[in-house]
Amino acid sequence: MVQRIDVTGADGVRLAAWEFADPPAQGGEPGRASGVLLLHGLMGQASHWASTARWLAERHRAVALDQRGHGRSDKPAEGPFTREAYVADAEAAIEQLGLAPVTLIGHSMGALTAWQLAAKRPDLVRALIICDMRASALGAASQREWEDWFRAWPVPFATLADVRKWFAEDDPWVERPTPARGEFFAEIMVERADGWRPVFSRRQMLMSRKAWFYNAHWEELAQVQCPTLVVRGLDGNLGRAEAQEMVRVLPRGQYADVTDAGHLVHYDQPEAWRAVIEPFLDGVLTP
């Protein structure tokens, strides 16, 4: 069962949270550990965590959040889409849903939100998994590339099959498109009168990305005191040297990688992803 629960984020923004099991009884359920909050990356949504959340829900309280500007959550025209707003939203969701002490699992932008929150509110966070997110600054050139990439999207797409084909085969901006990538983008499309378009505003996605790409985030990473697992896809955005430096900087860091996975590690290789994160979770979530 998947249940939608609306929560109120920073500035009164309505956020859609999705719980992948019946809510626990008052005071919790016997044998059920504290909560797990899953945070998607830029352009993602809670449904991208469905596979992970379902097996987590067998033993834990698993909730995935549509972050502001994404999925079924509010998309305020001018934001704010700052790092502070995203972190405050996650903080509010944890408190309103009673998930603390929570284990945060974040992909890409969601991973940055997760470690910034863990640094800010260590009392709320029990453990952390960082999936394919860099701590170093990306620079202005990276933002210009994203602007060009968004302009290249042939929207509106006539059919979902066209969406899958373009992102899995035809996207000229990606070296390694895959069928899983096509499915990933098909999930974030909605049918309009003229065809299929992204559920989000590409302008807002650039605003969200601009809030972090200029700056490095090593200082906040070093402030994370809880057990943390850094996971990278071998063909992803996070290089091995940087991932290992992140583990070194983290007071309680661990490292794992997933072969045959790109940036969308949990989506590309769900079974291998589970195999590398489950032992870590067993160690930190066993009552």
C-alpha positions in Angstrom: 0.0 0.0 0.0 1.2 3.5 -0.8 -0.4 6.4 1.1 0.0 10.0 0.3 0.5 12.3 3.3 0.6 16.1 2.7 3.1 18.0 4.9 3.8 21.7 5.1 7.3 22.8 4.2 9.1 26.1 4.5 7.1 29.2 3.6 3.9 27.1 3.7 4.7 25.1 0.6 2.6 21.9 0.4 4.7 18.8 0.0 3.5 15.4 -1.0 5.0 12.5 1.0 4.4 8.9 0.1 4.5 6.2 2.7 5.1 2.7 1.3 3.2 0.7 4.1 0.4 1.1 6.5 1.3 3.8 9.1 2.6 2.3 12.4 0.3 2.3 15.4 0.7 5.0 18.0 4.1 4.4 19.7 5.4 2.3 16.8 5.2 -1.3 15.9 7.2 -4.2 17.6 10.2 -5.0 15.5 10.0 -2.0 13.4 12.9 0.4 13.4 12.8 4.2 13.2 11.9 5.9 9.9 13.7 6.2 6.6 13.2 9.2 4.4 14.1 9.0 0.7 15.0 12.2 -1.2 15.2 12.1 -5.0 17.5 14.1 -7.1 16.9 17.1 -9.4 14.0 16.4 -11.8 13.2 13.2 -9.9 10.2 12.4 -7.8 9.2 10.0 -5.0 8.0 7.3 -7.3 11.6 6.8 -8.5 12.3 5.3 -5.0 9.4 2.7 -5.3 11.6 -0.3 -5.6 13.8 0.7 -2.7 10.9 1.8 -0.5 9.0 -1.4 -0.9 11.7 -3.6 0.4 12.6 -1.1 3.1 8.9 -1.1 4.2 9.1 -4.8 5.0 11.1 -3.9 8.1 11.1 -0.1 8.5 8.8 2.9 8.1 9.7 4.1 4.6 8.6 7.5 3.3 9.6 9.2 0.0 9.2 12.9 -0.4 8.3 14.9 -3.5 10.6 17.9 -2.9 9.4 21.4 -3.8 9.1 22.0 -7.5 8.9 18.2 -8.2 6.3 15.5 -8.4 2.9 16.3 -6.7 4.4 19.0 -4.4 3.8 22.7 -4.9 5.8 24.5 -7.5 5.9 28.2 -6.4 6.6 30.3 -9.4 9.6 32.1 -8.0 10.5 29.6 -5.3 12.5 30.0 -3.2 14.5 27.1 -4.5 17.5 27.7 -2.2 19.4 25.1 -0.3 18.0 26.5 2.9 14.4 25.9 1.6 15.1 22.3 0.6 16.7 21.5 3.9 13.9 23.2 5.9 11.3 21.2 3.9 13.0 17.9 4.7 13.3 18.9 8.4 9.6 19.8 8.5 8.7 16.5 6.9 10.7 14.5 9.4 9.1 16.3 12.4 5.6 16.3 11.1 5.7 12.6 10.2 7.4 11.6 13.4 10.3 9.9 11.6 13.1 10.9 13.9 15.7 9.6 14.5 15.6 9.1 10.8 17.9 7.5 8.2 18.2 9.7 5.2 18.8 8.2 1.8 19.4 10.8 -0.9 20.3 10.7 -4.6 22.2 13.5 -6.2 20.6 16.8 -5.1 18.6 14.9 -2.5 21.8 13.5 -1.1 23.1 17.1 -0.7 19.9 18.1 1.1 20.3 15.0 3.3 23.9 15.8 4.4 23.2 19.5 4.9 20.3 18.5 7.2 22.4 16.0 9.0 25.0 18.7 9.7 22.3 21.2 10.8 20.2 18.8 12.9 22.2 15.9 14.1 19.5 15.2 16.7 17.1 14.2 13.9 19.4 12.0 11.8 20.4 8.5 12.8 22.3 7.5 9.6 22.8 8.7 6.0 23.3 7.2 2.5 24.7 9.5 -0.2 24.1 8.3 -3.7 26.2 9.7 -6.5 26.5 13.3 -5.4 29.7 15.4 -5.5 30.9 17.7 -2.7 33.0 19.8 -5.1 31.8 22.9 -6.9 30.7 22.3 -10.5 31.2 25.8 -12.0 29.4 28.1 -14.4 30.2 26.1 -17.4 28.2 23.1 -16.0 25.1 25.3 -15.6 25.4 26.6 -19.2 25.6 23.0 -20.4 22.3 22.2 -18.5 20.6 25.3 -20.1 21.7 24.0 -23.5 20.5 20.5 -22.7 17.1 21.6 -21.6 16.7 23.7 -24.8 17.5 20.5 -26.8 14.5 18.6 -25.4 12.1 18.0 -28.3 9.0 18.9 -26.2 6.2 18.3 -26.4 6.7 14.5 -27.0 3.9 12.9 -29.0 3.9 9.7 -27.0 5.6 8.2 -23.9 7.3 5.8 -26.3 8.9 8.9 -27.9 10.0 10.0 -24.4 11.6 6.7 -23.7 13.4 6.5 -27.0 14.8 10.1 -26.8 16.2 9.8 -23.3 17.3 6.1 -23.8 18.8 6.4 -27.3 18.7 9.8 -29.0 19.8 12.3 -26.3 23.0 13.8 -27.8 24.1 15.3 -24.5 24.6 11.9 -22.7 27.4 9.5 -23.4 25.7 6.4 -22.0 21.9 6.5 -22.4 20.2 3.4 -21.2 16.6 1.9 -21.3 16.4 2.6 -17.5 17.1 6.2 -18.2 14.2 6.3 -20.7 11.9 4.8 -18.1 13.1 7.3 -15.5 12.1 10.2 -17.7 8.9 8.7 -18.7 7.8 8.8 -15.1 8.3 12.5 -14.8 6.1 13.4 -17.9 2.5 14.4 -17.8 0.1 14.5 -20.8 -1.1 18.0 -21.9 -3.3 19.1 -24.7 -0.4 19.2 -27.1 1.5 16.1 -25.9 3.8 15.0 -23.1 5.7 17.5 -21.1 7.8 17.3 -17.9 5.8 17.7 -14.7 8.3 20.3 -13.5 9.4 23.7 -14.9 12.8 23.5 -16.5 13.4 27.1 -15.4 12.8 26.1 -11.8 15.1 23.2 -12.1 17.9 25.6 -13.2 17.0 27.8 -10.3 17.3 24.8 -7.9 20.6 23.7 -9.4 22.1 27.3 -9.3 21.6 27.2 -5.6 24.4 24.6 -5.2 26.6 24.4 -8.3 28.8 27.4 -7.6 29.9 26.2 -4.1 31.7 23.3 -2.6 30.1 21.5 0.3 33.0 19.8 2.1 32.6 21.8 5.3 29.1 20.7 5.8 30.0 17.1 4.9 32.7 17.2 7.7 30.0 18.2 10.2 28.0 15.0 9.6 28.5 12.9 12.8 26.2 9.9 12.0 27.3 6.7 10.1 27.3 7.6 6.4 27.6 5.4 3.3 28.8 7.0 0.1 27.7 5.1 -3.0 28.7 5.7 -6.5 27.9 4.2 -9.9 31.1 3.3 -11.7 29.8 5.2 -14.7 28.1 7.9 -12.7 28.9 11.6 -11.9 30.9 11.0 -8.7 34.5 10.0 -9.4 36.3 7.4 -7.3 38.9 9.8 -6.0 36.3 12.3 -4.9 34.1 9.6 -3.3 37.0 8.3 -1.3 37.9 11.8 -0.2 34.3 12.3 0.9 34.6 9.1 3.0 37.9 10.4 4.5 36.3 13.7 5.4 33.3 12.1 7.0 33.9 11.2 10.7 32.1 7.9 10.2 32.2 7.3 6.5 32.0 4.1 4.4 32.3 3.5 0.7 30.5 1.3 -1.8 30.2 1.3 -5.6 27.8 -0.4 -8.1 29.1 -1.7 -11.4 27.2 -1.2 -14.7 25.4 1.8 -13.1 25.4 5.4 -14.2 24.2 8.4 -12.2 20.8 6.8 -11.6 22.4 4.1 -9.5 19.2 2.9 -7.7 17.2 3.0 -10.9 19.8 1.4 -13.2 20.7 -1.5 -11.0 18.1 -1.9 -8.2 19.3 -5.4 -7.1 23.0 -4.4 -6.9 22.0 -1.2 -5.2 20.1 -3.1 -2.6 23.1 -5.5 -2.1 25.4 -2.6 -1.2 23.1 -0.6 1.0 21.3 -3.4 2.9 24.3 -4.5 5.0 24.9 -0.9 6.0 21.2 -0.4 6.9 21.2 -3.7 8.9 24.1 -2.3 10.9 22.5 1.0 11.8 18.8 0.2 11.9 18.7 -3.1 13.8 16.8 -2.3 17.0 
